[in-house]
Amino acid sequence: MKVKFIGGAGTVTGSKTLVESNGIRILIDCGQFQGIKPLRELNWEPLPILPSTIDFVLLTHGHLDHCGWLPRLVNQGFKGKIYCTSPTKDITKLILLDSAKIQEEEANKANQEHYSKHKIAEPLYTVEQAEKVFPLFRVIKINEPIPLDAEISAVFINAGHIIGACSIELMLENKTLVFSGDIGRDNDVLVYPPTKPKKADYVFLESTYGNRLHPDTDAKLELETYINNTVEKGGTVIIPSFAVERAQSIMYLLWQLKKEGKIPTIPYIIDTPMGISALDIFTNNPKWHKLSLEECYEMAKMFALVSDYQETMQTIFDKQPKVVIAASGMVTGGRVLSYLEHYIGLPQTTVIIVGYQAEGTRGRKLLEGAREIKMYGKYYPVLANILEIEGLSAHGDQKDLLNWLSALENKPKKVFLVHGENEPADELRIKIQEKYGFDCTVPLMGQEFDL
């Protein structure tokens, strides 16, 4: 049996892990690289194996860095089955269509305004190519074994993180391989705590926050303070947000604050068509989250839902104070750029960062104090107040990741630390070895291991 790390090794994006056993090839996740240019350029490279030779894709969840390369995989010949939960299927459809649409729009804009270095800018994939992924989905039930082959089966278990997210236990050659996917937090606002694995011969554990502990602060109180301070100055609050689950978590907290009379009566706007559609996923999958149907509907009533680009422009040029939640969460594209073009240069604006920001993304640059930011080929001065609420992250921190390993009844032969930058992964490696005595490795991109 062989395992090859094609993506998500030494970096937090592009998750792809290939397992080969007795002529069967299984790809765990098929994510898109984001962040610095050398990583983004990997999206255009072919896989080190032919996609047509892959039999199955097992999808942990529907975030772009875990599912966003599927259209390329299918376009290059993959014809197998893609197994995932029902909410993951719905979210992945939304994410891929949105991603393809943004890429098509940005390629057209680059061609019209001639700011691309290429003669003709092309999208990584089109809406039509994204749609070809959908017939390959196979929906599974969690905690039930799925036979992939005569001697290979998989079980999906709840991972928290976002609605539908799972860890995957893969049983083959009398061994159990456990792929964590992204691990959520034990005290998330909306989704249930992750289920801990009981048995594993090999563990593939994410390490996004492997060297950090989330602060013991009150995210709701921070949100209240930042909004009130900004409105007093006559400014606008912009919250770049992942359209799925983060947007809904922020909506939930704002709804609570509004009910308690702690934030003013101003427009509260969701400007992410995908985030609006994600609300339907919440109402259609009530067992996957803590909100009742009534709460979902009540919460949605508080917000103006903007889906048309013309409405976006009207919202931008409306001078009254407002709170805008817009994708993308790492400020890599989407509607949030249109708001930032107009508002990033105004000192009364507040931009609140609420999720993980990968290396090289605009969101990371803003957090690190960038004086200017490049959007659509132009530089804009950063005069807005850039703040962060770490308590809204959907990723477990170092303590959560260590805790996730605590129910193992046996000592794994090896723990591979993936989906993290090198420093967090290495610090988590040391902590795991100190606490549990497990053999830990931080694999490099492209590295292959015989198990």
C-alpha positions as CSV (number, residue, x, y, z in Angstrom):
1,M,0.0,0.0,0.0
2,K,1.3,3.5,-0.9
3,V,0.3,7.0,0.1
4,K,1.3,10.0,-1.9
5,F,0.9,13.6,-0.8
6,I,-0.1,15.5,-3.9
7,G,-1.4,18.6,-2.1
8,G,-2.1,20.1,1.4
9,A,1.4,19.2,2.5
10,G,3.5,22.1,3.9
11,T,0.6,24.3,3.1
12,V,-3.1,24.8,4.2
13,T,-4.6,24.5,0.7
14,G,-4.8,22.1,-2.2
15,S,-5.6,19.0,-0.1
16,K,-5.1,15.8,-2.1
17,T,-3.9,12.5,-0.7
18,L,-3.6,9.5,-2.9
19,V,-3.9,5.9,-1.5
20,E,-3.0,2.9,-3.7
21,S,-3.8,-0.6,-2.7
22,N,-4.1,-3.8,-4.9
23,G,-4.6,-1.8,-8.1
24,I,-7.3,0.5,-6.5
25,R,-6.6,4.2,-6.4
26,I,-8.4,6.4,-3.9
27,L,-8.0,10.2,-3.7
28,I,-8.9,11.8,-0.3
29,D,-10.1,15.3,-1.2
30,C,-9.3,17.2,-4.4
31,G,-8.7,20.8,-3.3
32,Q,-7.6,23.9,-5.0
33,F,-4.4,25.7,-4.1
34,Q,-4.8,29.3,-2.8
35,G,-2.4,32.0,-1.6
36,I,1.0,32.7,-2.9
37,K,1.6,32.6,-6.7
38,P,3.8,29.4,-6.7
39,L,1.0,27.6,-5.0
40,R,-1.7,29.0,-7.3
41,E,0.3,28.0,-10.3
42,L,0.2,24.3,-9.1
43,N,-3.6,24.4,-10.0
44,W,-2.6,24.5,-13.7
45,E,-0.2,21.5,-13.4
46,P,-1.3,18.0,-14.2
47,L,-1.5,15.5,-11.4
48,P,1.5,13.1,-11.1
49,I,-0.9,10.3,-12.1
50,L,-3.5,10.1,-14.8
51,P,-7.0,11.2,-13.4
52,S,-8.6,8.4,-15.4
53,T,-6.7,5.8,-13.3
54,I,-8.3,7.1,-10.0
55,D,-11.2,4.9,-8.9
56,F,-12.8,7.0,-6.1
57,V,-12.7,10.4,-4.5
58,L,-13.6,10.6,-0.8
59,L,-14.6,14.2,0.0
60,T,-14.3,15.3,3.7
61,H,-16.1,18.6,3.1
62,G,-17.1,21.3,0.7
63,H,-14.5,24.1,1.2
64,L,-12.6,25.1,-2.0
65,D,-9.3,24.0,-0.6
66,H,-10.7,20.5,-0.3
67,C,-13.0,20.2,-3.4
68,G,-12.0,23.0,-5.8
69,W,-9.9,21.0,-8.2
70,L,-12.7,18.5,-9.0
71,P,-13.6,20.1,-12.3
72,R,-10.0,19.8,-13.5
73,L,-9.9,16.2,-12.4
74,V,-13.1,15.4,-14.3
75,N,-12.0,17.4,-17.3
76,Q,-8.7,15.4,-17.4
77,G,-10.4,12.1,-17.5
78,F,-11.7,11.0,-14.0
79,K,-14.9,9.0,-14.3
80,G,-15.1,7.3,-10.9
81,K,-17.4,8.0,-7.9
82,I,-17.2,10.9,-5.5
83,Y,-18.4,9.9,-2.0
84,C,-19.6,12.5,0.5
85,T,-22.4,13.5,2.8
86,S,-25.6,15.1,1.6
87,P,-24.7,18.7,2.9
88,T,-21.2,18.3,1.4
89,K,-22.6,17.5,-2.0
90,D,-24.9,20.6,-1.9
91,I,-22.1,22.9,-0.6
92,T,-19.6,21.6,-3.1
93,K,-22.1,22.3,-6.0
94,L,-22.5,25.9,-4.7
95,I,-18.7,26.4,-4.2
96,L,-17.7,25.0,-7.6
97,L,-20.3,27.0,-9.5
98,D,-19.4,30.1,-7.6
99,S,-15.7,29.5,-8.1
100,A,-16.2,28.9,-11.9
101,K,-18.3,32.0,-12.3
102,I,-15.8,34.2,-10.5
103,Q,-12.9,32.7,-12.6
104,E,-14.8,33.3,-15.8
105,E,-15.7,36.9,-14.8
106,E,-12.1,37.7,-13.7
107,A,-10.7,36.2,-16.9
108,N,-13.1,38.4,-18.9
109,K,-12.2,41.5,-16.9
110,A,-8.5,40.8,-17.3
111,N,-8.9,40.5,-21.0
112,Q,-11.0,43.7,-21.3
113,E,-8.7,45.8,-19.1
114,H,-5.4,44.1,-20.3
115,Y,-3.9,43.6,-16.8
116,S,-3.1,39.9,-17.3
117,K,0.4,38.8,-18.1
118,H,-1.0,36.3,-20.5
119,K,-2.1,37.2,-24.0
120,I,-5.5,35.7,-23.3
121,A,-6.5,35.1,-19.6
122,E,-8.4,31.8,-19.1
123,P,-10.4,30.6,-16.2
124,L,-9.0,27.5,-14.3
125,Y,-12.3,25.9,-15.2
126,T,-15.7,27.0,-16.5
127,V,-19.2,26.7,-15.2
128,E,-19.9,24.0,-17.8
129,Q,-16.9,22.0,-16.6
130,A,-18.0,22.4,-12.9
131,E,-21.4,21.0,-13.8
132,K,-19.8,17.8,-15.2
133,V,-18.7,16.9,-11.7
134,F,-22.2,16.7,-10.3
135,P,-23.4,13.3,-11.8
136,L,-20.4,11.6,-10.1
137,F,-21.5,12.3,-6.6
138,R,-22.7,9.5,-4.3
139,V,-24.3,10.5,-1.0
140,I,-23.4,8.4,2.0
141,K,-24.8,8.1,5.6
142,I,-22.4,8.8,8.4
143,N,-21.2,6.0,10.7
144,E,-22.1,3.3,8.2
145,P,-19.4,1.4,6.3
146,I,-19.4,1.9,2.5
147,P,-17.9,-0.9,0.5
148,L,-15.6,0.5,-2.2
149,D,-14.1,-2.8,-3.3
150,A,-14.3,-6.4,-2.1
151,E,-11.6,-5.7,0.5
152,I,-11.9,-1.9,1.0
153,S,-14.5,0.0,2.9
154,A,-14.8,3.6,4.3
155,V,-16.7,5.1,7.2
156,F,-17.5,8.9,7.4
157,I,-17.7,10.3,11.0
158,N,-18.6,13.9,12.0
159,A,-15.7,16.3,12.1
160,G,-17.6,19.5,13.1
161,H,-15.9,22.4,11.2
162,I,-18.8,23.1,8.8
163,I,-22.2,21.5,8.1
164,G,-21.6,18.0,6.5
165,A,-17.9,17.9,7.3
166,C,-16.5,14.5,8.1
167,S,-13.3,12.6,9.0
168,I,-12.9,9.4,7.0
169,E,-11.8,6.0,8.3
170,L,-10.5,3.8,5.4
171,M,-10.2,0.1,6.0
172,L,-7.9,-1.9,3.7
173,E,-5.2,-4.6,3.9
174,N,-6.2,-5.2,7.5
175,K,-5.3,-1.6,8.4
176,T,-7.3,1.5,9.3
177,L,-6.2,4.8,7.9
178,V,-7.9,7.8,9.5
179,F,-8.1,11.1,7.5
180,S,-9.2,14.0,9.8
181,G,-10.3,16.4,7.1
182,D,-10.6,19.8,8.9
183,I,-11.4,19.4,12.6
184,G,-13.9,21.7,14.1
185,R,-14.0,23.2,17.6
186,D,-15.7,21.6,20.6
187,N,-17.7,24.8,21.3
188,D,-18.7,25.9,17.9
189,V,-21.7,28.2,17.7
190,L,-23.6,26.2,15.1
191,V,-22.2,22.7,14.5
192,Y,-21.7,19.8,16.9
193,P,-18.3,18.8,18.3
194,P,-16.2,16.4,16.2
195,T,-16.4,12.6,16.8
196,K,-13.0,11.2,17.9
197,P,-11.6,8.1,16.2
198,K,-11.2,5.0,18.4
199,K,-8.8,2.9,16.2
200,A,-6.1,3.9,13.7
201,D,-3.0,2.3,12.3
202,Y,-2.2,5.5,10.4
203,V,-3.5,9.0,11.1
204,F,-3.5,11.9,8.6
205,L,-4.2,15.0,10.8
206,E,-4.7,18.6,9.8
207,S,-2.4,21.1,11.5
208,T,-3.8,24.5,10.4
209,Y,-3.6,25.9,14.0
210,G,-1.0,23.4,15.2
211,N,1.0,26.2,17.0
212,R,-1.9,28.3,18.3
213,L,-4.5,28.4,20.9
214,H,-7.7,30.4,20.2
215,P,-7.9,33.3,22.7
216,D,-10.4,32.8,25.6
217,T,-12.3,35.9,24.5
218,D,-16.0,36.6,23.8
219,A,-16.5,36.8,20.0
220,K,-20.0,38.1,20.4
221,L,-18.8,41.0,22.6
222,E,-16.0,41.8,20.2
223,L,-18.4,41.9,17.3
224,E,-20.7,44.2,19.4
225,T,-17.8,46.6,20.3
226,Y,-16.4,46.8,16.8
227,I,-19.8,47.5,15.2
228,N,-20.8,50.2,17.7
229,N,-17.4,51.9,17.5
230,T,-17.6,52.0,13.7
231,V,-21.2,53.2,13.5
232,E,-20.3,56.0,15.9
233,K,-17.7,57.2,13.4
234,G,-20.3,57.0,10.6
235,G,-18.4,54.1,9.0
236,T,-19.2,50.8,7.4
237,V,-18.2,47.3,8.7
238,I,-17.0,44.8,6.1
239,I,-16.7,41.2,7.1
240,P,-15.0,39.0,4.5
241,S,-16.5,35.6,5.1
242,F,-16.5,32.1,3.9
243,A,-20.0,31.8,2.5
244,V,-20.7,28.4,4.2
245,E,-21.1,28.2,8.0
246,R,-18.9,31.2,8.9
247,A,-21.4,33.6,7.3
248,Q,-24.2,31.8,9.1
249,S,-22.3,31.9,12.5
250,I,-21.8,35.6,12.1
251,M,-25.5,36.0,11.2
252,Y,-26.5,34.1,14.3
253,L,-24.4,36.3,16.6
254,L,-25.6,39.5,15.0
255,W,-29.2,38.3,15.3
256,Q,-28.6,37.6,19.0
257,L,-27.0,41.0,19.5
258,K,-29.9,42.7,17.7
259,K,-32.5,40.9,19.8
260,E,-30.7,42.0,22.9
261,G,-30.7,45.6,21.7
262,K,-26.9,45.8,21.8
263,I,-26.2,46.9,18.2
264,P,-28.0,49.7,16.3
265,T,-30.8,49.5,13.7
266,I,-28.8,49.9,10.5
267,P,-28.7,47.7,7.3
268,Y,-27.2,44.3,7.8
269,I,-26.4,42.9,4.4
270,I,-25.4,39.4,3.2
271,D,-23.8,40.0,-0.2
272,T,-22.8,36.5,-1.2
273,P,-25.3,34.6,-3.5
274,M,-23.6,31.4,-2.2
275,G,-24.1,32.4,1.4
276,I,-27.8,33.0,0.7
277,S,-28.1,29.5,-0.9
278,A,-26.2,28.0,2.0
279,L,-29.1,29.1,4.3
280,D,-31.3,26.6,2.4
281,I,-28.7,23.9,3.1
282,F,-29.1,24.6,6.8
283,T,-32.9,24.4,6.6
284,N,-32.7,21.2,4.6
285,N,-30.3,19.5,6.9
286,P,-31.5,20.2,10.5
287,K,-29.8,17.2,12.1
288,W,-26.4,18.6,11.2
289,H,-26.5,21.8,13.3
290,K,-27.9,23.3,16.5
291,L,-30.4,25.8,15.1
292,S,-34.2,25.0,14.8
293,L,-36.0,25.7,11.6
294,E,-37.8,28.6,13.3
295,E,-34.4,30.1,14.3
296,C,-33.1,29.8,10.8
297,Y,-36.1,31.7,9.3
298,E,-36.1,34.3,12.1
299,M,-32.4,35.0,11.7
300,A,-32.6,35.4,7.9
301,K,-35.3,38.1,8.3
302,M,-32.8,40.5,9.9
303,F,-30.7,40.6,6.8
304,A,-31.0,42.2,3.4
305,L,-29.9,39.4,1.0
306,V,-28.1,40.8,-2.0
307,S,-27.7,38.5,-5.0
308,D,-27.7,40.9,-8.0
309,Y,-24.5,42.8,-8.9
310,Q,-26.5,45.9,-9.5
311,E,-27.8,45.7,-5.9
312,T,-24.1,45.4,-4.8
313,M,-23.3,48.7,-6.5
314,Q,-26.3,50.4,-4.9
315,T,-25.2,49.1,-1.5
316,I,-21.6,50.3,-2.1
317,F,-22.7,53.8,-2.9
318,D,-25.2,54.0,-0.1
319,K,-23.3,56.3,2.4
320,Q,-25.1,55.3,5.6
321,P,-23.4,53.1,8.1
322,K,-24.0,49.4,7.5
323,V,-22.6,45.9,8.2
324,V,-21.7,43.8,5.1
325,I,-20.9,40.1,5.1
326,A,-19.4,39.2,1.7
327,A,-17.3,36.4,0.3
328,S,-14.5,35.4,-0.1
329,G,-13.2,34.7,3.4
330,M,-9.5,35.1,2.5
331,V,-10.2,38.1,0.2
332,T,-9.0,36.1,-2.8
333,G,-12.0,37.1,-5.0
334,G,-15.7,37.5,-5.0
335,R,-18.0,40.4,-4.1
336,V,-15.9,41.6,-1.1
337,L,-13.3,43.0,-3.5
338,S,-15.9,45.4,-4.9
339,Y,-16.6,46.7,-1.4
340,L,-12.9,47.0,-0.5
341,E,-12.1,48.9,-3.7
342,H,-14.5,51.6,-2.4
343,Y,-14.0,51.4,1.4
344,I,-10.5,50.2,2.2
345,G,-9.1,53.8,1.7
346,L,-11.6,55.3,4.2
347,P,-10.3,55.6,7.8
348,Q,-13.9,55.2,9.3
349,T,-14.2,51.7,7.7
350,T,-13.6,48.6,9.8
351,V,-12.7,45.3,8.1
352,I,-13.2,42.3,10.5
353,I,-11.2,39.2,9.6
354,V,-13.0,36.1,11.0
355,G,-11.3,33.0,9.6
356,Y,-7.9,31.4,8.8
357,Q,-5.9,33.4,6.2
358,A,-3.5,31.4,4.1
359,E,0.0,32.6,3.3
360,G,0.0,35.0,0.3
361,T,-3.8,35.8,0.4
362,R,-5.0,39.4,0.7
363,G,-6.6,38.6,4.0
364,R,-3.2,37.5,5.4
365,K,-1.5,40.7,4.1
366,L,-4.2,42.9,5.7
367,L,-3.7,41.1,9.0
368,E,0.1,41.6,8.7
369,G,-0.4,45.4,8.3
370,A,-0.1,45.9,4.6
371,R,-0.2,49.6,3.7
372,E,-1.6,48.9,0.3
373,I,-3.5,46.1,-1.4
374,K,-3.7,45.0,-5.0
375,M,-7.1,44.3,-6.6
376,Y,-7.8,43.9,-10.3
377,G,-4.4,45.1,-11.3
378,K,-4.5,48.4,-9.2
379,Y,-3.1,49.3,-5.8
380,Y,-5.3,50.8,-3.1
381,P,-4.0,52.4,0.1
382,V,-5.2,50.7,3.3
383,L,-6.6,53.3,5.7
384,A,-9.4,51.2,7.1
385,N,-9.2,49.7,10.6
386,I,-8.2,46.0,10.2
387,L,-9.4,43.8,13.1
388,E,-9.5,40.1,13.8
389,I,-12.0,38.0,15.8
390,E,-10.1,34.7,16.3
391,G,-13.0,33.2,18.3
392,L,-15.0,32.7,15.1
393,S,-12.5,30.4,13.4
394,A,-14.1,27.1,12.3
395,H,-10.7,25.2,12.8
396,G,-9.8,23.5,16.1
397,D,-6.7,24.9,17.7
398,Q,-3.7,23.0,19.1
399,K,-5.6,21.9,22.2
400,D,-8.6,20.7,20.1
401,L,-6.3,18.8,17.7
402,L,-4.5,17.1,20.6
403,N,-7.9,16.3,22.2
404,W,-9.1,14.7,18.9
405,L,-6.4,12.0,19.3
406,S,-7.3,11.3,22.9
407,A,-9.9,8.5,22.3
408,L,-7.5,6.2,20.3
409,E,-7.4,2.8,22.0
410,N,-4.2,1.7,20.2
411,K,-1.0,3.4,19.3
412,P,-0.9,4.3,15.6
413,K,2.2,3.3,13.6
414,K,2.5,6.8,12.4
415,V,0.8,10.2,12.4
416,F,1.2,12.3,9.3
417,L,0.6,16.1,9.8
418,V,-1.0,17.7,6.8
419,H,-2.9,20.8,5.8
420,G,-0.7,23.2,7.7
421,E,2.2,25.5,7.1
422,N,5.6,24.0,8.2
423,E,6.0,25.8,11.5
424,P,2.5,25.0,12.9
425,A,2.8,21.4,11.7
426,D,6.2,20.9,13.3
427,E,5.1,22.4,16.6
428,L,2.1,20.1,16.7
429,R,4.4,17.2,15.9
430,I,6.5,17.9,19.0
431,K,3.3,18.3,21.2
432,I,1.9,15.0,20.0
433,Q,5.1,13.1,20.6
434,E,5.4,14.7,24.1
435,K,1.8,13.9,25.1
436,Y,1.1,10.6,23.4
437,G,4.5,9.2,22.3
438,F,3.2,8.7,18.7
439,D,5.6,8.6,15.8
440,C,4.9,11.8,13.9
441,T,6.0,13.0,10.4
442,V,5.4,16.2,8.5
443,P,5.4,15.0,4.9
444,L,6.6,17.2,2.0
445,M,4.6,17.9,-1.1
446,G,5.0,15.0,-3.6
447,Q,6.4,12.7,-1.0
448,E,5.4,9.0,-1.1
449,F,5.3,6.4,1.7
450,D,4.9,2.6,1.7
451,L,2.6,1.6,4.5
